[in-house]
Amino acid sequence: MPEGDTVWNTARLLQRALAGARLTGSDFRVPQLAATDLTGWTVRESASRGKHLLLRLTAPEDRATGREDTAAGPEDRAACGRDWTLHSHLRMEGAWRAYAPGERWAARPAHLIRVVLRSPGAVAVGYHLHELALIPTADESSLVGHLGPDLLGPGWDPDEAVRRLAAHPDETIGEALLDQRNLAGVGNLYKCELLFLRGISPWTPVRAVPDLFGTVTLAQRLLAANRGRWTQSTTGSLHRGQTSYVYGRRAQPCRRCGTAIRKEEQGDRVTYWCPTCQPDRH
């Protein structure tokens, strides 16, 4: 599931495949970038910000942008400079894959491909990507500036995350943790697992959570523990069926007390919890 750690891993995958390379071709399969040609552009780095991927590139000296349909005049394009960012969001189904030139691509329907980037040493293919955009790197904040502290970023600030959460005292903690404006990187899996480990009902108002600092600190530890691997585990086990305490385990016995795990809609997502280990607090 694409949560903060998965996006962090994906950014590193693209970093290894493309960083420092000059692109030999590109193929965008979304209307807003259909005329874009990044041939000759150099990939500077791949980074993540919460659940957002930022592939930073440098345009050739004779081109400020590869967008042939841009309405900007020459002076406007020159003002943007040569540093650009290809932004993408994985949401629930998105993924990037890297292949060696000539290697067969994964058996996914071709209509799910949104972008192909080719270099001498690798081909990067983006499947089912969302919010795909090419913007000046200087304008990245227009897409990610609203995000809270990045759980896996160098500037992780638990105090700021607590401040942002506490600013919405009547919101349920389950929904507040998923709001990327509070802290960036927690998805539904980590929300459910984190609240189980802290013994907090997902429907507890933020104001009633006894230790917000301890909660966000544990969130960061959980995501950090899964960096560098694709199997997400909060239990310490990587064996199939043993990687979570409550997530995806509806009606199965709680690993602590044996009570049947429950599943219910919360906001626009579902939540899993143990009604015995996570009593309501209002």
MIDREN-12723 format. One line per 5 residues: their letters; for each residue z, y, x of C-alpha. Coordinates in steps of 0.02 Angstrom, whole numbers, plus 50000, padded with zeros to 5 digits. Example, Ala and Ser with C-alpha at 12.3 -4.5 7.8 and 13.67 -1.06 7.14 Angstrom:
BEGIN
as> 50390,49775,50615 | 50357,49947,50684
END
This chain:
BEGIN
mpegd> 50000,50000,50000 | 49950,50169,50075 | 50115,50256,50105 | 50166,50365,50251 | 50173,50224,50377
tvwnt> 50005,50152,50323 | 49923,50322,50341 | 50006,50344,50512 | 49936,50175,50565 | 49765,50221,50498
arllq> 49765,50383,50597 | 49802,50285,50756 | 49664,50162,50715 | 49539,50306,50705 | 49613,50384,50861
ralag> 49580,50226,50961 | 49406,50205,50888 | 49338,50382,50895 | 49445,50504,50995 | 49343,50586,51133
arltg> 49178,50516,51068 | 49024,50614,51020 | 48960,50557,50852 | 48786,50481,50850 | 48772,50486,50661
sdfrv> 48860,50513,50496 | 48830,50465,50316 | 48927,50550,50177 | 48917,50471,50005 | 49005,50603,49903
pqlaa> 48913,50747,49817 | 49006,50889,49901 | 48963,50827,50076 | 48799,50736,50043 | 48699,50856,50153
tdltg> 48824,50857,50296 | 48768,50793,50466 | 48899,50774,50602 | 48781,50704,50733 | 48829,50779,50900
wtvre> 49003,50828,50846 | 49148,50773,50957 | 49304,50692,50886 | 49455,50777,50962 | 49596,50681,50877
sasrg> 49653,50590,50723 | 49818,50639,50644 | 49919,50609,50487 | 50024,50726,50381 | 50123,50630,50254
khlll> 49990,50534,50157 | 49847,50645,50218 | 49726,50600,50358 | 49658,50737,50469 | 49511,50694,50583
rltap> 49487,50845,50696 | 49316,50879,50768 | 49224,51006,50875 | 49050,51061,50823 | 48911,51081,50951
edrat> 48894,51256,51021 | 48738,51291,50919 | 48820,51244,50753 | 48980,51306,50673 | 48964,51190,50525
gredt> 48864,51035,50479 | 48859,51084,50296 | 48678,51129,50267 | 48714,51186,50090 | 48849,51310,50140
aagpe> 48837,51479,50057 | 48914,51567,50205 | 48805,51678,50313 | 48790,51663,50502 | 48931,51786,50532
draac> 49048,51691,50414 | 49010,51525,50497 | 49036,51597,50669 | 49204,51666,50614 | 49257,51488,50569
grdwt> 49238,51435,50750 | 49190,51263,50813 | 49349,51168,50766 | 49338,51077,50600 | 49442,50947,50509
lhshl> 49380,50804,50401 | 49520,50780,50275 | 49543,50624,50170 | 49677,50549,50059 | 49697,50362,50032
rmega> 49794,50367,49867 | 49812,50189,49802 | 49648,50106,49851 | 49579,50203,50000 | 49557,50132,50174
wraya> 49472,50166,50340 | 49405,50024,50446 | 49334,50027,50623 | 49200,49907,50683 | 49107,49877,50844
pgerw> 48923,49929,50837 | 48826,49786,50759 | 48983,49702,50691 | 48976,49647,50510 | 49076,49760,50395
aarpa> 49212,49697,50281 | 49156,49614,50120 | 49187,49765,50008 | 49064,49831,49878 | 48946,49957,49957
hlirv> 48974,50079,49814 | 49154,50103,49875 | 49097,50176,50041 | 49123,50364,50049 | 49084,50402,50231
vlrsp> 49017,50316,50387 | 49044,50392,50560 | 48950,50317,50707 | 48987,50335,50892 | 48926,50241,51046
gavav> 49079,50128,51043 | 49130,50112,50861 | 49082,50133,50679 | 49216,50202,50562 | 49194,50168,50377
gyhlh> 49296,50254,50242 | 49314,50157,50079 | 49368,50231,49912 | 49431,50391,49994 | 49492,50537,49890
elali> 49494,50726,49917 | 49364,50710,50055 | 49332,50884,50127 | 49270,50967,50286 | 49363,51128,50323
ptade> 49398,51238,50474 | 49547,51168,50568 | 49629,51338,50557 | 49631,51316,50367 | 49719,51146,50363
sslvg> 49871,51226,50284 | 49768,51257,50127 | 49770,51068,50100 | 49935,51012,50177 | 50039,51170,50192
hlgpd> 50131,51134,50030 | 50201,50969,50095 | 50383,50945,50138 | 50445,50881,50306 | 50340,50736,50369
llgpg> 50447,50580,50386 | 50342,50518,50532 | 50294,50687,50606 | 50362,50767,50764 | 50439,50904,50661
wdpde> 50539,50791,50543 | 50683,50896,50475 | 50808,50802,50364 | 50904,50961,50324 | 50747,51043,50254
avrrl> 50708,50886,50153 | 50883,50891,50079 | 50865,51076,50039 | 50702,51046,49946 | 50772,50899,49849
aahpd> 50929,50994,49802 | 50824,51137,49733 | 50783,51024,49585 | 50956,50960,49534 | 50909,50895,49362
etige> 50757,50794,49417 | 50783,50607,49435 | 50797,50551,49615 | 50660,50423,49586 | 50534,50558,49540
alldq> 50599,50683,49668 | 50570,50563,49813 | 50388,50541,49762 | 50359,50729,49758 | 50273,50760,49924
rnlag> 50328,50942,49917 | 50505,50882,49950 | 50470,50760,50090 | 50303,50688,50142 | 50271,50503,50158
vgnly> 50377,50411,50029 | 50277,50308,49904 | 50329,50194,49764 | 50373,50047,49875 | 50491,50146,49986
kcell> 50563,50240,49838 | 50617,50077,49756 | 50680,49996,49915 | 50771,50150,49977 | 50866,50175,49815
flrgi> 50915,49991,49810 | 50983,50000,49987 | 51081,50157,49943 | 51146,50082,49779 | 51072,50224,49676
spwtp> 50991,50208,49505 | 50815,50283,49504 | 50866,50384,49350 | 51012,50470,49437 | 50990,50660,49436
vravp> 50972,50733,49610 | 51134,50830,49585 | 51229,50666,49562 | 51165,50581,49720 | 51320,50571,49831
dlfgt> 51237,50586,50002 | 51062,50660,50003 | 51063,50676,50192 | 51101,50491,50212 | 50964,50450,50087
vtlaq> 50826,50547,50174 | 50884,50485,50344 | 50869,50305,50287 | 50697,50343,50213 | 50639,50401,50384
rllaa> 50710,50246,50468 | 50622,50130,50346 | 50452,50207,50373 | 50476,50221,50561 | 50520,50036,50571
nrgrw> 50349,49991,50500 | 50244,50099,50614 | 50119,49999,50714 | 50105,49853,50592 | 50015,49831,50427
tqstt> 50146,49720,50344 | 50277,49831,50262 | 50451,49758,50263 | 50620,49830,50217 | 50717,49667,50230
gslhr> 50680,49629,50412 | 50573,49479,50367 | 50383,49476,50382 | 50364,49313,50285 | 50264,49320,50125
gqtsy> 50377,49347,49975 | 50524,49402,50083 | 50476,49578,50133 | 50559,49676,49991 | 50725,49681,49899
vygrr> 50664,49741,49728 | 50486,49805,49739 | 50363,49687,49655 | 50504,49566,49607 | 50522,49593,49419
aqpcr> 50632,49458,49337 | 50672,49378,49504 | 50854,49367,49559 | 50927,49510,49660 | 50948,49458,49840
rcgta> 51126,49527,49835 | 51200,49485,49666 | 51077,49372,49576 | 51045,49490,49430 | 50865,49490,49369
irkee> 50766,49634,49444 | 50700,49754,49313 | 50538,49851,49305 | 50507,50005,49199 | 50393,50155,49193
qgdrv> 50463,50314,49269 | 50354,50467,49257 | 50177,50410,49297 | 50234,50265,49406 | 50337,50107,49384
tywcp> 50503,50076,49465 | 50597,49918,49512 | 50786,49909,49525 | 50939,49800,49506 | 51046,49861,49360
tcqpd> 51203,49787,49439 | 51182,49851,49617 | 51113,50019,49559 | 51223,50077,49413 | 51178,50236,49318
rh> 51263,50395,49377 | 51249,50553,49272
END
